[in-house]
Amino acid sequence: AVVSTQSTGNPDGVIVGNYRSSLAARDLNRNYKNPIKDAYPSIWSVKAMIRRMLTEREVVLYCDLHGHSRKMNVFMYGCENKEPALRLQERVFPNMMSRNTSKF
């Protein structure tokens, strides 16, 4: 098993107090699908890293862990899998977390 981490996907925004947007005022949480390299370099780089990893091994899980301005404790958002055979796959990890910690 390989675990790969990144410290923050928004270093330029966080340094000036922006937790959702970059220094250029771009909302990084809404641009994962087709990020433009020059406009969203951190998102583009994460996706490029995942594509490289997929050439060598299966990527089972990608977690974007960050704080929220109004949520307490720990929470997860995820993508909905449209394929019926895989529908429950994205729910396994959050379910495991909720059963193993009172903070979830």
C-alpha positions as CSV (number, residue, x, y, z in Angstrom):
1,A,0.0,0.0,0.0
2,V,1.2,3.5,-0.8
3,V,0.0,6.6,1.1
4,S,0.7,9.9,-0.6
5,T,0.1,13.2,1.1
6,Q,0.3,16.9,0.3
7,S,0.4,19.6,2.9
8,T,-2.0,22.1,1.4
9,G,-3.5,22.7,-2.0
10,N,-3.9,26.4,-1.4
11,P,-0.6,27.8,0.0
12,D,-0.9,31.3,-1.6
13,G,-4.5,31.7,-0.4
14,V,-4.0,30.4,3.1
15,I,-1.0,32.8,3.7
16,V,-3.4,35.7,3.3
17,G,-6.3,34.2,5.1
18,N,-8.3,32.7,2.2
19,Y,-9.2,29.1,3.0
20,R,-11.4,28.4,0.0
21,S,-10.0,30.7,-2.7
22,S,-6.5,31.2,-4.1
23,L,-4.6,34.5,-3.9
24,A,-6.1,35.2,-7.3
25,A,-9.6,34.8,-5.7
26,R,-10.4,31.6,-7.6
27,D,-12.6,29.0,-5.8
28,L,-10.4,25.9,-5.7
29,N,-13.2,23.6,-4.4
30,R,-15.2,24.1,-7.6
31,N,-12.6,23.5,-10.2
32,Y,-11.5,19.8,-9.9
33,K,-13.2,18.5,-13.1
34,N,-11.2,20.4,-15.7
35,P,-8.6,22.7,-14.1
36,I,-6.6,25.1,-16.2
37,K,-2.9,24.8,-15.4
38,D,-2.2,28.5,-15.2
39,A,-5.4,29.4,-13.3
40,Y,-5.5,26.5,-10.9
41,P,-1.9,25.2,-10.6
42,S,-2.4,23.3,-7.3
43,I,-5.5,21.4,-8.5
44,W,-3.9,20.7,-11.9
45,S,-0.7,19.3,-10.2
46,V,-2.7,17.0,-7.8
47,K,-4.6,15.6,-10.8
48,A,-1.3,15.1,-12.7
49,M,0.1,13.3,-9.7
50,I,-2.9,11.0,-9.6
51,R,-2.6,10.3,-13.3
52,R,1.1,9.4,-12.9
53,M,0.2,7.1,-10.0
54,L,-2.5,5.4,-12.0
55,T,0.2,4.3,-14.6
56,E,1.9,2.3,-11.8
57,R,-0.9,1.2,-9.5
58,E,-4.5,1.5,-8.6
59,V,-5.6,4.6,-6.7
60,V,-8.2,3.4,-4.2
61,L,-8.9,6.6,-2.4
62,Y,-8.2,10.3,-2.7
63,C,-9.2,12.5,0.3
64,D,-9.3,16.3,0.3
65,L,-9.0,17.1,4.0
66,H,-9.6,20.7,5.0
67,G,-11.4,22.9,7.4
68,H,-14.8,24.4,7.0
69,S,-16.0,27.8,8.1
70,R,-19.3,26.4,9.7
71,K,-18.9,22.6,10.1
72,M,-17.6,21.2,13.4
73,N,-15.4,18.1,14.0
74,V,-14.7,16.0,10.8
75,F,-16.8,15.7,7.7
76,M,-16.5,14.3,4.2
77,Y,-17.9,15.2,0.9
78,G,-17.4,13.0,-2.1
79,C,-18.3,12.4,-5.7
80,E,-21.4,10.3,-6.6
81,N,-20.6,7.2,-8.7
82,K,-23.1,6.9,-11.5
83,E,-22.3,3.2,-12.1
84,P,-24.7,1.0,-10.1
85,A,-22.2,-1.7,-9.6
86,L,-19.8,0.8,-8.0
87,R,-22.4,3.0,-6.2
88,L,-21.5,2.0,-2.7
89,Q,-17.7,2.1,-3.1
90,E,-17.3,5.7,-2.3
91,R,-19.3,5.2,0.9
92,V,-17.0,2.6,2.5
93,F,-14.3,4.9,3.9
94,P,-16.7,7.5,5.4
95,N,-18.7,4.6,7.0
96,M,-15.5,3.1,8.5
97,M,-14.5,6.5,9.9
98,S,-17.9,7.1,11.4
99,R,-17.8,3.7,13.2
100,N,-14.3,4.2,14.6
101,T,-14.4,7.8,16.0
102,S,-16.9,9.9,17.8
103,K,-15.6,13.0,16.0
104,F,-17.1,12.0,12.7
